[in-house]
């Protein structure tokens, strides 16, 4: 090996080490930036539930979160193609703006109400949405697997947001020493701390141009032709987001019925859902590296089928385990996590199957994430207003399971596989859909009454009360 070869090898090792360090630093900042977005959601959900109702307030704020992620994704994709723009000052500016808006929101809440909450959550979600496209491109070109990069970074994003929900569940709800004003001040303080940290990182690395002066070097792994065309890819991303967050609203209503506390239900279901999305994305990212693309395809189909099976069993299990009293709520939250874990694998798999690991990977990933987020916003609003409010819990359960199986059929139709295998997989999806139509209404006919009865375990039945009175 010549001296030039040794020097090049050393430069590449230094670059790889710096990239790993940079990814860790950015990951910590993004993890922390996920806290305020969800703290705002928890605070505003409590404040708005008396105005819009429990499910309406949750749907509004989840839609705002998804819209913020969609806008942030497009911004991140645009910035990923402009390497002269430093990402740390941009992150600091967004966090500072979010903190100021969050701190001032209570003063304008009385006059514009829901609009203030909507704006705060949208802005606070921008850095979360922008993070993936900004970082995916460089990582994907080095490893040749877009799905792996999406899985890792989506895991970090969702873990930060999910941790905020779990902290809110553990501290703010059982021990309400912080009112809505205190929760918002806490979120604004975290925004400001992240902004200052980003500026410190930028100042420390101000002379290091390795990440901002030029695009990342091409991967040693050749970029492979996508298996999914752009139109079906966007359609599947939007449909997947729609169904996944329809499940979240559906779960929220069920747990609210069982606890009579929308604040607890919102924090518990959203926290479990986000943590499930995080670990599902991480596992899928690892599979994208370890498996062939045919293996990735089959894992994606299997994940959606398993999510649909768990969705089918959700209400029947709650109905038949109502005798567990409050322990049944733990079962419900566990199922929320498992369903979300399977749906969380979809985006890394779609990215691996439909996005080439080339110079446009960041922008294409941004469009993919935008489609998913817009679908999620539509799913939250539609499920709340058109399904739950009009048809109730059982019919909504059947609808979301059917919609999930529809995603399975769409994915099968969009991918190239043997005709016999397509027929077999579509047949399995149809059979599972028919089972949902039969099993959910027959095995959970009394689920709403049994869930609501958990709230009042010490209330005597009318017959028993009359008998006691007669004595």
JOGIUR-V593678 format. One record per residue. N is the residue number from 1. NEAR is the number of other C-alpha atoms within 10 Angstrom. Layout:
BEGIN
n->N near->NEAR
n->N near->NEAR
END
This chain:
BEGIN
n->1 near->5
n->2 near->7
n->3 near->8
n->4 near->9
n->5 near->10
n->6 near->11
n->7 near->11
n->8 near->12
n->9 near->12
n->10 near->12
n->11 near->12
n->12 near->13
n->13 near->12
n->14 near->12
n->15 near->15
n->16 near->13
n->17 near->12
n->18 near->15
n->19 near->17
n->20 near->13
n->21 near->12
n->22 near->14
n->23 near->15
n->24 near->12
n->25 near->15
n->26 near->21
n->27 near->20
n->28 near->14
n->29 near->22
n->30 near->24
n->31 near->23
n->32 near->22
n->33 near->29
n->34 near->26
n->35 near->27
n->36 near->29
n->37 near->29
n->38 near->28
n->39 near->26
n->40 near->26
n->41 near->29
n->42 near->28
n->43 near->22
n->44 near->28
n->45 near->30
n->46 near->22
n->47 near->19
n->48 near->20
n->49 near->16
n->50 near->11
n->51 near->13
n->52 near->15
n->53 near->14
n->54 near->22
n->55 near->24
n->56 near->22
n->57 near->25
n->58 near->30
n->59 near->28
n->60 near->22
n->61 near->28
n->62 near->28
n->63 near->25
n->64 near->26
n->65 near->28
n->66 near->28
n->67 near->26
n->68 near->29
n->69 near->30
n->70 near->30
n->71 near->24
n->72 near->27
n->73 near->32
n->74 near->25
n->75 near->20
n->76 near->28
n->77 near->30
n->78 near->16
n->79 near->20
n->80 near->29
n->81 near->18
n->82 near->15
n->83 near->15
n->84 near->14
n->85 near->13
n->86 near->16
n->87 near->22
n->88 near->20
n->89 near->18
n->90 near->16
n->91 near->26
n->92 near->23
n->93 near->18
n->94 near->20
n->95 near->28
n->96 near->22
n->97 near->19
n->98 near->28
n->99 near->28
n->100 near->16
n->101 near->18
n->102 near->27
n->103 near->19
n->104 near->16
n->105 near->20
n->106 near->18
n->107 near->11
n->108 near->12
n->109 near->16
n->110 near->10
n->111 near->10
n->112 near->11
n->113 near->17
n->114 near->20
n->115 near->13
n->116 near->20
n->117 near->26
n->118 near->21
n->119 near->18
n->120 near->28
n->121 near->29
n->122 near->23
n->123 near->25
n->124 near->34
n->125 near->29
n->126 near->28
n->127 near->29
n->128 near->29
n->129 near->29
n->130 near->27
n->131 near->27
n->132 near->28
n->133 near->31
n->134 near->27
n->135 near->22
n->136 near->28
n->137 near->28
n->138 near->26
n->139 near->24
n->140 near->28
n->141 near->27
n->142 near->19
n->143 near->18
n->144 near->23
n->145 near->28
n->146 near->33
n->147 near->33
n->148 near->28
n->149 near->31
n->150 near->29
n->151 near->32
n->152 near->22
n->153 near->26
n->154 near->26
n->155 near->25
n->156 near->27
n->157 near->28
n->158 near->26
n->159 near->24
n->160 near->27
n->161 near->27
n->162 near->28
n->163 near->21
n->164 near->28
n->165 near->29
n->166 near->18
n->167 near->15
n->168 near->25
n->169 near->20
n->170 near->14
n->171 near->13
n->172 near->21
n->173 near->17
n->174 near->10
n->175 near->10
n->176 near->11
n->177 near->10
n->178 near->15
n->179 near->14
n->180 near->19
n->181 near->13
n->182 near->13
n->183 near->21
n->184 near->25
n->185 near->22
n->186 near->19
n->187 near->26
n->188 near->27
n->189 near->18
n->190 near->20
n->191 near->28
n->192 near->21
n->193 near->18
n->194 near->24
n->195 near->25
n->196 near->19
n->197 near->17
n->198 near->23
n->199 near->18
n->200 near->15
n->201 near->15
n->202 near->17
n->203 near->13
n->204 near->10
n->205 near->13
n->206 near->11
n->207 near->8
n->208 near->12
n->209 near->11
n->210 near->13
n->211 near->18
n->212 near->15
n->213 near->13
n->214 near->11
n->215 near->17
n->216 near->20
n->217 near->13
n->218 near->17
n->219 near->17
n->220 near->10
n->221 near->13
n->222 near->13
n->223 near->18
n->224 near->15
n->225 near->12
n->226 near->16
n->227 near->19
n->228 near->20
n->229 near->14
n->230 near->15
n->231 near->10
n->232 near->16
n->233 near->21
n->234 near->20
n->235 near->18
n->236 near->25
n->237 near->26
n->238 near->24
n->239 near->24
n->240 near->28
n->241 near->29
n->242 near->28
n->243 near->26
n->244 near->27
n->245 near->29
n->246 near->31
n->247 near->27
n->248 near->27
n->249 near->25
n->250 near->23
n->251 near->27
n->252 near->26
n->253 near->23
n->254 near->25
n->255 near->25
n->256 near->22
n->257 near->21
n->258 near->28
n->259 near->19
n->260 near->17
n->261 near->15
n->262 near->24
n->263 near->23
n->264 near->23
n->265 near->24
n->266 near->27
n->267 near->27
n->268 near->25
n->269 near->29
n->270 near->30
n->271 near->28
n->272 near->26
n->273 near->30
n->274 near->26
n->275 near->29
n->276 near->28
n->277 near->30
n->278 near->29
n->279 near->25
n->280 near->27
n->281 near->33
n->282 near->26
n->283 near->19
n->284 near->30
n->285 near->29
n->286 near->17
n->287 near->21
n->288 near->26
n->289 near->18
n->290 near->12
n->291 near->12
n->292 near->10
n->293 near->17
n->294 near->13
n->295 near->12
n->296 near->23
n->297 near->22
n->298 near->12
n->299 near->20
n->300 near->23
n->301 near->19
n->302 near->15
n->303 near->21
n->304 near->25
n->305 near->23
n->306 near->15
n->307 near->22
n->308 near->26
n->309 near->20
n->310 near->18
n->311 near->25
n->312 near->23
n->313 near->18
n->314 near->21
n->315 near->27
n->316 near->21
n->317 near->19
n->318 near->24
n->319 near->19
n->320 near->15
n->321 near->18
n->322 near->21
n->323 near->13
n->324 near->13
n->325 near->17
n->326 near->15
n->327 near->11
n->328 near->21
n->329 near->23
n->330 near->14
n->331 near->16
n->332 near->22
n->333 near->21
n->334 near->16
n->335 near->23
n->336 near->28
n->337 near->24
n->338 near->23
n->339 near->28
n->340 near->27
n->341 near->26
n->342 near->27
n->343 near->29
n->344 near->32
n->345 near->27
n->346 near->27
n->347 near->28
n->348 near->31
n->349 near->28
n->350 near->26
n->351 near->29
n->352 near->31
n->353 near->26
n->354 near->24
n->355 near->29
n->356 near->26
n->357 near->31
n->358 near->23
n->359 near->18
n->360 near->16
n->361 near->25
n->362 near->32
n->363 near->24
n->364 near->22
n->365 near->30
n->366 near->30
n->367 near->21
n->368 near->27
n->369 near->31
n->370 near->27
n->371 near->23
n->372 near->26
n->373 near->30
n->374 near->23
n->375 near->27
n->376 near->29
n->377 near->27
n->378 near->24
n->379 near->27
n->380 near->30
n->381 near->24
n->382 near->17
n->383 near->26
n->384 near->25
n->385 near->14
n->386 near->12
n->387 near->20
n->388 near->19
n->389 near->14
n->390 near->12
n->391 near->11
n->392 near->15
n->393 near->21
n->394 near->22
n->395 near->15
n->396 near->21
n->397 near->26
n->398 near->22
n->399 near->20
n->400 near->24
n->401 near->27
n->402 near->23
n->403 near->20
n->404 near->27
n->405 near->25
n->406 near->20
n->407 near->24
n->408 near->24
n->409 near->19
n->410 near->16
n->411 near->21
n->412 near->19
n->413 near->14
n->414 near->16
n->415 near->15
n->416 near->13
n->417 near->12
n->418 near->8
n->419 near->9
n->420 near->8
n->421 near->11
n->422 near->16
n->423 near->13
n->424 near->11
n->425 near->18
n->426 near->18
n->427 near->13
n->428 near->15
n->429 near->23
n->430 near->16
n->431 near->11
n->432 near->19
n->433 near->23
n->434 near->13
n->435 near->14
n->436 near->22
n->437 near->17
n->438 near->12
n->439 near->17
n->440 near->22
n->441 near->18
n->442 near->12
n->443 near->16
n->444 near->20
n->445 near->15
n->446 near->15
n->447 near->24
n->448 near->18
n->449 near->13
n->450 near->20
n->451 near->26
n->452 near->18
n->453 near->17
n->454 near->20
n->455 near->17
n->456 near->13
n->457 near->10
n->458 near->8
n->459 near->10
n->460 near->11
n->461 near->8
n->462 near->9
n->463 near->9
n->464 near->11
n->465 near->11
n->466 near->11
n->467 near->9
n->468 near->10
n->469 near->8
n->470 near->7
n->471 near->5
END
